[in-house]
Amino acid sequence: MTQTAPTPSLDFSINAEQVEKITADIIAEELAVNDLVASLKPEEQTYENIVVRLARIENELSGKAQLVSSLSQISPDAAVREASVAAETKYDQFSIEQSMRHDIYSVITSYIAKTDLDSLEAEDARLLRKMERSFRRNGLHLSEEKRNEFKELRKKLSEVCIEFNKNWARESSTVKFTKEELEGLDDDFLDGLKTEEEDGVTKYILTMKYPDVRPVLKLCKNENTRKVHATAYESRNKENIPLLETAVKLRRQAAKILGYKSHADYVLEVKMAKTVSAVDKFLKDLADRLHEPGLKEIEELKELKKAEKAARGEKFDGSFNAWDSSYYQRILLENEYSVDQEQIKQYFSLETTIQKMLDIYEKVLGLKFVKVPADKAVVWHPDVQLFECWDAVEDKSFSGFMYLDLFPRENKYPHAACFPLQPSYIAQNGERVAPIAAMVANFTKPTADKPSLLKHDEVVTLFHELGHVMHHLCSRTKYARFHGTSVEGDFVEAPSQMLENWCYDPKSLKYLTSHFKTGEPISDEIIDRIVKAKNVDAAMLNLRQLFFGIYDMAIHTSDDENLDTTKVYNDLREEISLIAAPEGSFGQAAFGHLMGGYDAGYYGYMWSKVFSSDMFFSKFEKDTLSPEVGFSYRKNILEKGSSKDGMDLLKAFLGREPSSDAFMREDIGVSN
C-alpha cells in the first residue's frame, strides 16, 4: 500500500490580512490558557492543569508563530513582508509580557515545591525546570518595581533588534564598474548583472549580496575595484551602528538588574560553556596558538602579491589588505594546489548536487526523500521546491517536509540558513505532528543554457545548512520546545559542522560530482588537491572567526557606557585577524548575528567545531558512509533535540567524554 504524506500544517499562500489575523488568534489563545493557569488555587495546581495545558498551547502555536515571523524574510509580497514584521513585533512584545507574569511564575514554583520532579517523565520534569529557570532569568524573583524596569528594557531591545534586521535584510546599496575595471570576471558573471549607461560608457551594477561580492573579491585583477567593493560591503547599514550600541547598553542594564556581572554571564549560564572565563580562555588560547602561523601565511600571500604586481607592471607598496585575502588565497590555491574553483564548479550543478547530497543523507541517516511535483506544492515563490522526508529503516513513517528556496531575489533573506518553521511534537490525540523546515540560500541562478554551478565552498554551505534541516526532520521529542535545533547555542552548529567533512571525503566527493556537460565525476587528482587544500591558510581563516567571537565577548562584557563599537571592531580586527579593516568602514553594522540571537554566543561556532571534529574523526573517518554509525548518530544526537543536555548526547554517541584532540590535529594542524 502506498503511503500518503499528510498536508503540511502551515499555509505559505496566506495574505497580509491573514498574517494579522493568525497573529491575533495566537495571542488570544495563548493569553486565555495563561490566564487560566495563573488563576489556579493551590488545590487545583496539578500536572494536568499546569503542565498539560501550557505544553499543549506551546506545541500547537509554535509553528504558526514561526510562519508569520518568517514571511518577512522570504515572501515576495511587500504587503505580506510588512505584515510579518508587524506580526513579529506584536508577538515578541506579547511574549515578553507573558514571560514576565508573576502570577504564572507563582503557580509553577508552588507546584514544583510540592512535587517530586524525578517521579515525572524525564521530558515533563525538564519542561518544568526550564519554565522555572526561564521565569527566573526574566527577573520574576525581583521586586515589582525592578520587574517593570526589566520588562521595559526587554521591549526596547526587541524593537531595536527588529529594526536592525529589517535594515540589514533590505540593504540595497550598489557600486558600478566598467568592464575594464572588472578584469578577471568572466562573461557568464557579467551577463547576469544589470547595466546602465553613464556618459556613453556601460557600467555594471553590483550589489552587496554574496553572489556579487565574492566573485569580485576572489577574481577581479583590478585592486582598486576590489578595494571599492570591499569598502562598500564593509560600510553598509551605517544606520545600524546606533541600534547596535543601544542594544549593547540595554543588554548590559538588563543583566545587571538580574544580578549578573554582564550580558555575557547571563547568556552563558544556559550554554555548554557555562562561564565567561571558560570562553575567554578558549578563544585566547586559540588566538595565541594561531598568531605565528597566521603571520607566516600573510607573508606568503604578500610574496604572491609582490610577484603579481611586478608582472602587471604595477607598484607594490608592501601592504596586504582586507580586499587582498580572497584574491591571493585563490591564486595560492591555483598555483600550489592547482585548485581552480571555476573548473571545480563545472562538476557541481546545483540540482544534481542536491539530489546526490540527499542520496548520501538517505544512506547514512536511513531516510527517503520524495520531491513533490510543482503543481501540487504550495510554496511562497515559484523557485521554491518541496520534498517529503520518510523514515527508511525503522517504521517507514513520514518524517517531515523540507522546502528549498535557493536563489536570490529582491528583499529576500540575504544569506544561507535553515528556517525551522514547524517543530514536531506529540499531539493530544497521541499522533506526531510532522516537522517543516526550509533551507533558504542565495546561489547563482541557472541561465537558459547553463545550470546553477556551485563553487566548492558553496557545496560546503549547502551541506551545512541541509545538516540543520536534517536535525529538524529527524528530531523526535514530546514537546515542541525541545525539538530539533533548540539545543544549547554553542552546540547547535556541531551536527552541521560535522557534516561538512563529507565535502572533503574522497569517496563522497566522487559520488557527489558530475560534470554538467559530460556527466563525468571529478578526477582523483582534483579530489586530492581539494583535500590537501582544505587547511591552506587555516590559521588566517580561523583567526577571522576568533576575531568575531572575541569582538562579541568584548562588547558584551564591557562596562563602558560610551562604548565605540566601531573602534573596538576595527582595533580587534587588526590585532586578532592580523589584517586591518578598510579605512572608514564599520563592519559591525551588518554583523547580523549580534542582533539575531548569537549575542555573546558567536564563539559557539569555534566551540562546537571541537565537538564536530571529535564526532567525525572518531566515528565516521573509517567509513564515512556507514549506515550503522549514521543511524547511531541520528538516534543519539539528532533525534533527541534538546530533550537532554548536549554534553549527555555527545557522551552517548561517542561512548566517552568528548576531547579536543581531533580538532587540534585536523582543523588547526597542531599535534598533541
Secondary structure, DSSP 8 states (H G I E B T S, - for coil): --------SS-TT--HHHHHHHHHHHHHHHHHHHHHHHT--GGG--HIIIIIHHHHHHHHHHHHHHHHHHHHHH-S-HHHHHHHHHHHHHHHHHHHHHHT-HHHHHHHHHHHHTS-GGGS-HHHHHHHHHHHHHHHHTTTTS-HHHHHHHHHHHHHHHHHHHHHHHHHHT---EEEE-TTTTTT--HHHHHTSEEEEETTEEEEEEESSHHHHHHHHHH---HHHHHHHHHHHTT--TTHHHHHHHHHHHHHHHHHHHT-SSHHHHHHTTSSS-SHHHHHHHHHHHHHHHHHHHHHHHHHHHHHHHHHHHHTT----S---TTTHHHHHHHHHHHHS---HHHHGGGBBHHHHHHHHHHHHHHHHTEEEEE--TTT---SSTT-EEEEEEESSSS--EEEEEEEE-S--TTS--S-EEEEEE--EE-TTS-EE--EEEEE------BTTB--B--HHHHHHHHHHHHHHHHHHH---SSGGGSTT-S-TTTTTHHHHHHGGGGG-HHHHHHH-B-TTT-----HHHHHHHHHHTTTTHHHHHHHHHHHHHHHHHHHH---TT--HHHHHHHHIIIIISS---TT--GGGG-GGGGTT-TTTTTHHHHHHHHHHHHIIIIISS-TT-HHHHHHHIIIIITTTTSS-HHHHHHHHHSS---SHHIIIIII----
